[in-house]
């Protein structure tokens, strides 16, 4: 039986391996050409879904690239090259694009899948190190990563090659993302559970309201009693304020519980016949639907209030956001 000796961890060797992988990526970046541009444009113009596939370590990299595409605005999923022939080909549609990863471009599973994709008339983008391989020959666009020396001491384990595939996939995804003009708010829509996504969630995404939903609203030309009756008739939901609007429907003020208590203390029984405009809070704090929820939370805390009206560009109320709506999202650390 062969004896295995244990050597000490060699940090300098680890640094050298990482530098060699970085060098491989740099050489790949220097060699990007029109094929990369054509592949990115194909993905951008794809009317269906970008289907990532591969086998072994390349398949794992394909899964990650698919996830990056999906999270940056490009519909995508991973198709296992081996499972494809056992029914998963049914996922594909003629408008889809297959992005196939294989260093050799000629493994059995990949060549079998290529034939099936061609039968289904699915357009292909191949990422491979072998420009004379079946994958390169039958792809509509081929991006070559070239002959890459693995940093594994045995020269066997996929290391530098898969690192280059991953970097290339990231470059494609982000290039297409920029082509789409994909913004932070779009990213937040796909990442509502992540810490970054939560910080980018808008008031409209966080609040428990929808446009057109009845609000506790009344005319600012009514008396206090009339305004309360009108607002109660408009909605069955309980709120801590009445939204007062002018003749153009623009928010002119609020009657809060505090406003009402102070008015009762000052005016007694006459408060009910007092014009609502006389006791309302003028110039209340408001937010827009596209205001970040984190900004709204700061307004809540700074002003010690529980509800903020949401107004449109003309200053007309479109909703009410409650402090609990944004606290539950944990939009701040």
Rosetta blueprint (number, residue, H / E / L):
1 X L
2 X L
3 X L
4 X L
5 X L
6 X L
7 X L
8 X L
9 X L
10 X L
11 X H
12 X H
13 X H
14 X H
15 X H
16 X H
17 X H
18 X H
19 X H
20 X H
21 X H
22 X H
23 X H
24 X H
25 X H
26 X H
27 X H
28 X H
29 X H
30 X H
31 X L
32 X L
33 X L
34 X H
35 X H
36 X H
37 X H
38 X H
39 X H
40 X H
41 X H
42 X H
43 X H
44 X H
45 X H
46 X L
47 X L
48 X L
49 X L
50 X E
51 X E
52 X E
53 X E
54 X E
55 X L
56 X H
57 X H
58 X H
59 X H
60 X H
61 X H
62 X H
63 X H
64 X H
65 X H
66 X H
67 X H
68 X H
69 X H
70 X H
71 X H
72 X L
73 X L
74 X L
75 X L
76 X E
77 X E
78 X E
79 X E
80 X E
81 X L
82 X L
83 X H
84 X H
85 X H
86 X H
87 X L
88 X H
89 X H
90 X H
91 X H
92 X L
93 X L
94 X L
95 X L
96 X L
97 X E
98 X E
99 X E
100 X E
101 X E
102 X L
103 X L
104 X L
105 X L
106 X L
107 X L
108 X H
109 X H
110 X H
111 X H
112 X H
113 X H
114 X H
115 X H
116 X H
117 X H
118 X H
119 X H
120 X L
121 X L
122 X L
123 X E
124 X E
125 X E
126 X E
127 X E
128 X E
129 X L
130 X L
131 X L
132 X L
133 X L
134 X H
135 X H
136 X H
137 X H
138 X H
139 X L
140 X L
141 X E
142 X E
143 X E
144 X E
145 X L
146 X L
147 X L
148 X L
149 X L
150 X L
151 X L
152 X L
153 X L
154 X L
155 X L
156 X L
157 X L
158 X L
159 X L
160 X H
161 X H
162 X H
163 X H
164 X H
165 X H
166 X H
167 X H
168 X H
169 X H
170 X H
171 X H
172 X H
173 X H
174 X H
175 X H
176 X H
177 X H
178 X H
179 X H
180 X L
181 X L
182 X L
183 X L
184 X H
185 X H
186 X H
187 X H
188 X H
189 X H
190 X H
191 X L
192 X L
193 X L
194 X L
195 X H
196 X H
197 X H
198 X H
199 X H
200 X H
201 X L
202 X E
203 X H
204 X H
205 X H
206 X H
207 X L
208 X L
209 X L
210 X L
211 X L
212 X L
213 X L
214 X L
215 X L
216 X L
217 X E
218 X E
219 X E
220 X L
221 X L
222 X L
223 X E
224 X H
225 X H
226 X H
227 X H
228 X H
229 X H
230 X H
231 X H
232 X H
233 X H
234 X H
235 X L
236 X L
237 X L
238 X L
239 X L
240 X L
241 X E
242 X E
243 X E
244 X E
245 X E
246 X L
247 X L
248 X L
249 X L
250 X E
251 X E
252 X E
253 X E
254 X E
255 X E
256 X E
257 X H
258 X H
259 X H
260 X H
261 X H
262 X H
263 X H
264 X H
265 X H
266 X H
267 X H
268 X H
269 X H
270 X H
271 X H
272 X H
273 X H
274 X L
275 X E
276 X H
277 X H
278 X H
279 X H
280 X L
281 X E
282 X E
283 X L
284 X L
285 X L
286 X E
287 X E
288 X E
289 X L
290 X L
291 X L
292 X E
293 X H
294 X H
295 X H
296 X H
297 X H
298 X H
299 X H
300 X H
301 X H
302 X H
303 X H
304 X L
305 X L
306 X L
307 X E
308 X E
309 X E
310 X E
311 X E
312 X L
313 X L
314 X L
315 X L
316 X E
317 X E
318 X E
319 X E
320 X E
321 X E
322 X E
323 X H
324 X H
325 X H
326 X H
327 X H
328 X L
329 X L
330 X L
331 X L
332 X L
333 X L
